[in-house]
Amino acid sequence: MVQEHAEGGVRDGGLTEAGFLYLHTIFIQRGRLETTWTVLRKFGYAEDLRLTEQFLSPKFDVPSDCSVELSPLGYQFFTDIFETFDKDQDGALKTAELEEVFSTSPGNPWSTQKFPDTTLSDDAGAVTLQGWLAQWSMTTLLDHKTTLAYLAYLGYPDDPRTEALQVTRARKIDRRKGKVTRNVFLSYVIGAAGSGKTSLLRSFAGKPFSDTYEPTSKMISVVNSVDIDGSEKYLVLQEFGSRYEAETLRNSKKTDMVDVIVDVHDSSDTNSFSYISNLRQHYSLDYIPTLFVATKSDLDLALQRHEVQPDVYCRRLGLQVPVAVSVKTGQTADVFHAICNIAMNPHTSIPGGADRAMTAAARLRMYVTLTAMVGGCTAGLFMVYRTLYRPGGPGLAGWASYWSAWLFGGRR
């Protein structure tokens, strides 16, 4: 019927969009509304013709010490989406093409994040395939529920949709085995205002250097791929700005999920390094792999107003001296590969040694256990004391005589 009355309604043995609409128009005209509603409910729609929350966010458990990445099926799906909407086949998605991609959804999920400055794009600002996959890798790491929802909006074909994602092995197991199995890493970039953090992030995302200073007022996240020994890894760099930096560092849940902390100071500013030192004194960060970076190496080196200079400070922590970079001149000293290598080999860059590689939650559990043990021992000793020295009690001499008799009598 569809093939006869709806031009282009059938192709390759299946219904096209035009054929699907024609068929349900006939159902409605003939009073078979329940058939149409059955189909709509099957595809996750509620009575208001919106996708239900249950459909958009299927059950997907993530243990606290694990993270979420795209599976090979997920990467293949987003690659297919890119190739489908790259109409001019120039290897990049322009603004109009991106609008078409998200036309079946509430909109671009990164519209408030300065996208596409957050990932790799061509000279015209169109997102490349590498940048597209990197952006989805970052989204999945930071907010996998958004990825699950957009898999639904964009028409992921298989069920269950959760097969497009995978949960990584627990970090504590990675640390115990000495081998990291994850492919997407998270690094916090911290430092004083004006130290060059934003320029470092922009450089990583392939964006040009800007001489204009703009204070960071909200969190910035960028992502790119890094080749490590022939294997592609994704690295996410986050900068928080002075308003949110302290809030992030005092939150143990957030610090436990980070792979590397990058401490940035301006090597030409005498006061820049003291900010980093004070920050590390205020917050417990010594269990997190760390890399120190000295920016603006193209300018004259300034003597830091600190009890020791940065290189001595790092050596005392058992870390490599600060990596000198100049984003302005393009001399980044392969710092992004260094961050990835640290993420893959965390024990090499733990301040004070690998024995400190314990999360805040693990340390809290240890302290609670020790406190309970000490408290139990104290209570036990107190009870022994009361028993021995209470009025009419046996006293220490009587107690000693009793146990001596028991020991020597038992031997006889």
C-alpha positions as CSV (number, residue, x, y, z in Angstrom):
1,M,0.0,0.0,0.0
2,V,2.8,2.4,0.9
3,Q,4.7,1.7,-2.2
4,E,1.6,2.3,-4.3
5,H,0.5,5.5,-2.8
6,A,3.5,7.2,-1.3
7,E,6.3,8.1,-3.7
8,G,9.6,7.2,-2.3
9,G,8.0,5.6,0.7
10,V,9.9,2.4,0.4
11,R,13.6,1.8,-0.2
12,D,15.7,-1.3,0.1
13,G,12.8,-3.2,1.5
14,G,12.2,-0.7,4.4
15,L,10.1,2.4,5.1
16,T,11.5,5.8,4.5
17,E,10.5,8.8,6.6
18,A,7.9,9.7,4.0
19,G,6.6,6.1,4.0
20,F,6.5,5.9,7.8
21,L,4.5,9.2,8.0
22,Y,2.1,8.1,5.3
23,L,1.4,4.7,7.0
24,H,0.6,6.3,10.3
25,T,-1.6,9.0,8.6
26,I,-3.7,6.1,7.3
27,F,-3.8,4.5,10.7
28,I,-5.1,7.7,12.3
29,Q,-7.6,8.3,9.5
30,R,-9.0,4.8,10.0
31,G,-9.3,5.3,13.8
32,R,-6.4,3.0,14.7
33,L,-4.8,5.5,17.1
34,E,-3.6,2.9,19.5
35,T,-1.3,1.4,16.7
36,T,0.4,4.8,16.4
37,W,0.7,5.2,20.2
38,T,2.2,1.7,20.5
39,V,4.9,2.6,18.0
40,L,5.6,6.0,19.8
41,R,5.8,4.3,23.2
42,K,8.2,1.7,21.7
43,F,10.5,4.5,20.7
44,G,10.4,6.1,24.2
45,Y,7.8,8.8,23.7
46,A,5.3,9.8,26.4
47,E,1.9,11.2,25.9
48,D,3.3,14.8,25.5
49,L,5.3,13.5,22.6
50,R,8.6,14.0,24.4
51,L,11.1,11.3,25.1
52,T,10.7,10.0,28.7
53,E,13.4,10.4,31.3
54,Q,13.5,6.6,31.7
55,F,14.3,6.2,28.0
56,L,16.9,9.0,27.9
57,S,18.7,7.8,31.0
58,P,18.6,4.0,31.1
59,K,20.1,2.2,34.2
60,F,23.9,2.4,34.0
61,D,25.8,1.8,37.2
62,V,29.2,3.3,37.6
63,P,31.3,2.4,40.7
64,S,32.8,5.4,42.5
65,D,36.4,4.5,41.6
66,C,35.7,4.0,37.9
67,S,35.1,6.3,34.9
68,V,33.1,6.0,31.7
69,E,34.3,6.0,28.2
70,L,32.9,5.3,24.7
71,S,33.1,1.7,23.6
72,P,34.2,0.8,20.1
73,L,30.5,0.7,19.2
74,G,30.0,4.2,20.5
75,Y,33.0,5.6,18.5
76,Q,31.7,3.9,15.4
77,F,28.2,5.4,15.8
78,F,29.6,9.0,16.3
79,T,31.9,8.5,13.3
80,D,28.9,7.4,11.2
81,I,26.9,10.5,12.3
82,F,29.9,12.7,11.4
83,E,30.2,11.2,7.9
84,T,26.4,11.3,7.3
85,F,26.1,15.1,8.0
86,D,29.4,16.1,6.4
87,K,27.5,16.9,3.3
88,D,30.3,18.6,1.3
89,Q,32.7,15.8,2.5
90,D,35.4,18.3,3.4
91,G,36.3,16.4,6.6
92,A,34.7,19.0,9.0
93,L,31.2,19.9,10.3
94,K,30.3,23.6,9.7
95,T,27.8,25.5,11.8
96,A,24.9,24.6,9.5
97,E,25.8,21.0,9.4
98,L,26.0,20.9,13.2
99,E,22.6,22.4,13.4
100,E,21.3,19.6,11.2
101,V,23.0,17.0,13.4
102,F,21.2,18.3,16.5
103,S,17.9,19.1,14.8
104,T,16.2,16.0,16.4
105,S,17.5,17.0,19.9
106,P,17.0,19.9,22.3
107,G,20.1,21.5,20.7
108,N,23.8,21.5,20.8
109,P,24.8,20.1,24.2
110,W,28.0,22.3,24.3
111,S,26.4,25.6,23.4
112,T,27.4,27.1,26.8
113,Q,31.0,25.8,26.7
114,K,32.5,28.0,24.0
115,F,32.4,25.0,21.6
116,P,34.1,24.5,19.1
117,D,37.0,26.3,21.0
118,T,37.0,23.3,23.3
119,T,38.3,20.8,20.7
120,L,40.1,20.5,17.4
121,S,38.7,22.4,14.4
122,D,40.0,23.6,11.0
123,D,41.0,27.2,10.2
124,A,37.4,28.2,9.5
125,G,36.2,26.9,12.9
126,A,34.5,23.8,11.6
127,V,34.9,20.7,13.8
128,T,37.1,17.9,12.4
129,L,36.4,14.2,12.9
130,Q,39.2,14.1,15.4
131,G,37.8,17.0,17.3
132,W,34.2,15.5,17.1
133,L,35.3,12.2,18.6
134,A,37.4,14.0,21.2
135,Q,34.5,16.2,22.3
136,W,32.3,13.1,22.8
137,S,35.1,11.4,24.7
138,M,35.2,14.4,27.1
139,T,31.4,14.6,27.4
140,T,31.3,10.9,28.2
141,L,34.0,11.2,30.9
142,L,32.5,14.2,32.6
143,D,28.8,13.6,32.1
144,H,27.9,10.2,30.6
145,K,24.2,10.8,31.1
146,T,24.4,13.5,28.5
147,T,26.0,11.1,26.0
148,L,23.3,8.5,26.8
149,A,20.6,11.0,26.1
150,Y,22.1,12.2,22.8
151,L,22.6,8.6,21.7
152,A,18.8,8.4,21.9
153,Y,18.2,11.8,20.2
154,L,20.6,11.0,17.4
155,G,19.1,7.5,16.7
156,Y,21.5,4.9,18.1
157,P,20.2,1.8,16.3
158,D,20.9,-1.0,18.8
159,D,19.4,-2.0,22.1
160,P,20.6,-1.7,24.8
161,R,22.0,1.8,24.1
162,T,24.4,1.4,27.0
163,E,26.5,-0.9,24.9
164,A,27.9,2.4,23.3
165,L,29.6,3.1,26.7
166,Q,32.0,1.1,28.8
167,V,33.0,1.3,32.5
168,T,36.7,1.4,33.1
169,R,38.6,-0.7,35.6
170,A,38.8,0.7,39.1
171,R,41.7,3.1,39.6
172,K,42.8,1.3,42.7
173,I,43.2,-1.9,40.7
174,D,45.2,0.0,38.0
175,R,47.4,1.4,40.7
176,R,47.9,-2.0,42.3
177,K,48.7,-3.7,39.0
178,G,50.9,-0.8,37.9
179,K,49.1,-0.7,34.5
180,V,46.4,1.9,33.5
181,T,43.8,0.5,31.1
182,R,41.8,3.7,30.5
183,N,42.0,5.7,27.3
184,V,40.6,9.1,28.5
185,F,42.4,11.1,31.2
186,L,41.5,14.1,33.2
187,S,43.9,16.8,34.3
188,Y,43.3,19.9,36.4
189,V,45.4,23.0,35.5
190,I,45.8,25.3,38.5
191,G,47.8,28.4,39.1
192,A,47.6,32.1,39.9
193,A,45.6,34.5,37.7
194,G,47.6,35.6,34.7
195,S,50.0,32.6,34.9
196,G,49.0,31.4,31.4
197,K,46.6,28.5,32.1
198,T,44.1,29.5,29.5
199,S,46.7,30.0,26.8
200,L,48.0,26.5,27.6
201,L,44.5,25.1,27.2
202,R,44.0,26.9,23.9
203,S,47.3,25.7,22.6
204,F,46.3,22.1,23.4
205,A,43.0,22.5,21.4
206,G,45.0,23.9,18.5
207,K,43.8,27.5,18.9
208,P,46.0,30.5,18.2
209,F,47.7,32.5,20.9
210,S,46.1,35.7,22.0
211,D,47.9,38.7,23.7
212,T,44.7,39.9,25.2
213,Y,44.2,38.9,28.8
214,E,40.7,37.8,29.9
215,P,40.2,36.6,33.5
216,T,38.7,33.1,33.7
217,S,35.2,33.6,35.2
218,K,34.0,30.0,34.9
219,M,35.3,26.5,34.3
220,I,37.0,25.8,30.9
221,S,37.4,22.3,29.6
222,V,39.3,21.3,26.4
223,V,40.1,18.0,24.9
224,N,42.4,16.6,22.2
225,S,43.9,13.2,21.3
226,V,47.5,12.4,22.2
227,D,49.5,9.6,20.5
228,I,51.4,7.5,23.1
229,D,53.5,4.8,21.6
230,G,51.2,4.4,18.6
231,S,48.1,4.3,20.8
232,E,45.5,7.1,20.7
233,K,44.6,8.5,24.1
234,Y,42.3,11.4,24.9
235,L,43.3,14.1,27.4
236,V,40.9,16.5,29.0
237,L,42.3,19.7,30.6
238,Q,40.2,21.7,33.0
239,E,40.8,25.2,34.4
240,F,38.5,26.6,37.1
241,G,39.3,30.2,37.6
242,S,39.9,31.8,41.1
243,R,36.2,31.5,41.9
244,Y,35.9,27.7,41.6
245,E,39.5,26.5,42.1
246,A,39.3,26.3,45.9
247,E,35.8,24.7,45.8
248,T,37.1,22.0,43.5
249,L,40.3,21.2,45.4
250,R,38.4,20.8,48.7
251,N,35.9,18.4,47.1
252,S,37.4,14.9,47.6
253,K,35.0,13.4,45.0
254,K,36.4,15.7,42.4
255,T,40.1,15.3,43.4
256,D,39.7,11.5,43.5
257,M,38.6,11.4,39.8
258,V,41.5,13.5,38.5
259,D,44.5,11.7,37.0
260,V,47.1,14.5,37.0
261,I,47.4,18.0,38.5
262,V,49.3,20.5,36.5
263,D,50.7,23.3,38.7
264,V,51.3,26.4,36.5
265,H,53.4,29.4,37.4
266,D,54.6,32.4,35.4
267,S,58.4,32.2,35.4
268,S,58.6,36.0,34.8
269,D,56.4,36.9,37.7
270,T,58.1,36.9,41.1
271,N,54.9,36.2,43.0
272,S,53.5,33.5,40.8
273,F,55.0,30.4,42.4
274,S,54.0,31.3,46.0
275,Y,50.3,30.9,45.0
276,I,51.0,27.3,44.0
277,S,52.9,26.6,47.2
278,N,50.1,28.1,49.4
279,L,47.5,26.1,47.5
280,R,49.3,22.9,48.2
281,Q,49.6,23.7,51.9
282,H,45.9,24.4,52.2
283,Y,44.6,21.3,50.3
284,S,45.6,17.6,50.5
285,L,47.0,17.0,47.0
286,D,50.1,14.9,47.7
287,Y,48.4,11.7,46.7
288,I,47.7,13.0,43.1
289,P,50.3,12.7,40.4
290,T,51.7,16.1,39.7
291,L,53.5,18.0,37.0
292,F,54.9,21.6,37.5
293,V,54.9,23.9,34.5
294,A,56.8,27.2,34.2
295,T,55.1,29.4,31.5
296,K,56.3,32.4,29.5
297,S,59.8,31.1,29.2
298,D,60.4,33.6,26.3
299,L,60.6,36.4,29.0
300,D,63.3,37.1,31.5
301,L,63.4,34.6,34.4
302,A,62.4,36.1,37.7
303,L,63.6,35.1,41.1
304,Q,60.5,33.8,42.9
305,R,59.6,35.3,46.3
306,H,59.4,31.9,48.0
307,E,61.6,30.2,50.6
308,V,63.1,28.0,47.9
309,Q,63.1,28.3,44.1
310,P,60.7,26.1,42.0
311,D,63.3,23.6,40.9
312,V,64.5,23.0,44.5
313,Y,60.8,22.7,45.7
314,C,60.2,20.0,43.1
315,R,63.3,18.0,43.9
316,R,62.3,18.0,47.6
317,L,59.0,16.4,46.5
318,G,60.8,13.9,44.4
319,L,59.4,15.4,41.2
320,Q,61.0,16.6,38.0
321,V,61.8,20.3,37.8
322,P,59.2,22.5,36.2
323,V,58.7,22.1,32.4
324,A,59.5,25.4,30.8
325,V,57.1,26.4,28.0
326,S,56.2,29.4,25.9
327,V,52.8,29.2,24.2
328,K,53.4,32.5,22.5
329,T,56.5,31.2,20.6
330,G,55.0,27.7,20.2
331,Q,57.6,26.1,22.5
332,T,55.5,23.7,24.6
333,A,58.2,21.1,25.3
334,D,55.9,18.2,24.6
335,V,54.1,19.0,27.8
336,F,50.9,17.3,26.8
337,H,52.6,14.0,26.1
338,A,54.3,14.4,29.5
339,I,50.9,14.8,31.2
340,C,49.5,11.7,29.4
341,N,52.6,9.6,30.3
342,I,52.2,10.6,34.0
343,A,48.5,9.6,33.8
344,M,49.5,6.2,32.4
345,N,52.4,5.8,35.0
346,P,51.1,7.6,38.0
347,H,53.6,6.3,40.6
348,T,56.4,8.1,38.8
349,S,55.0,11.5,39.8
350,I,53.5,11.2,43.3
351,P,54.8,14.1,45.5
352,G,56.9,12.5,48.2
353,G,56.8,9.0,46.7
354,A,54.5,6.4,45.5
355,D,53.5,5.3,49.0
356,R,51.4,8.5,49.2
357,A,49.2,7.3,46.3
358,M,46.1,6.9,48.4
359,T,42.8,8.7,47.7
360,A,41.2,11.0,50.2
361,A,38.4,8.5,50.8
362,A,40.9,5.7,51.4
363,R,42.8,7.8,53.8
364,L,39.6,8.7,55.7
365,R,38.8,5.0,56.0
366,M,42.2,4.2,57.3
367,Y,42.0,7.0,59.9
368,V,38.6,5.8,61.0
369,T,39.9,2.3,61.4
370,L,42.9,3.4,63.4
371,T,40.8,5.6,65.6
372,A,38.4,2.8,66.3
373,M,41.4,0.5,67.2
374,V,43.0,3.0,69.5
375,G,39.6,3.7,71.1
376,G,39.0,0.0,71.6
377,C,42.4,-0.6,73.2
378,T,42.0,2.4,75.5
379,A,38.6,1.2,76.6
380,G,40.0,-2.3,77.3
381,L,42.9,-0.9,79.3
382,F,40.5,1.2,81.3
383,M,38.4,-1.8,82.2
384,V,41.4,-3.8,83.3
385,Y,42.5,-0.8,85.5
386,R,39.1,-0.6,87.1
387,T,39.0,-4.3,87.7
388,L,42.4,-4.4,89.4
389,Y,42.1,-1.2,91.5
390,R,38.4,-1.1,92.4
391,P,37.8,-1.3,96.2
392,G,38.1,-4.9,97.2
393,G,39.7,-5.8,93.9
394,P,42.7,-8.2,93.7
395,G,45.2,-5.4,93.0
396,L,48.3,-5.7,90.9
397,A,50.0,-8.2,93.3
398,G,47.0,-10.5,93.4
399,W,46.6,-10.4,89.7
400,A,50.3,-11.3,89.2
401,S,50.0,-14.2,91.7
402,Y,47.0,-15.5,90.0
403,W,48.6,-15.6,86.5
404,S,51.9,-17.0,87.9
405,A,50.0,-19.9,89.6
406,W,48.0,-20.5,86.4
407,L,51.1,-20.5,84.2
408,F,53.4,-22.7,86.4
409,G,50.5,-24.9,87.6
410,G,49.5,-25.5,84.0
411,R,53.0,-26.6,83.2
412,R,53.0,-29.1,86.0
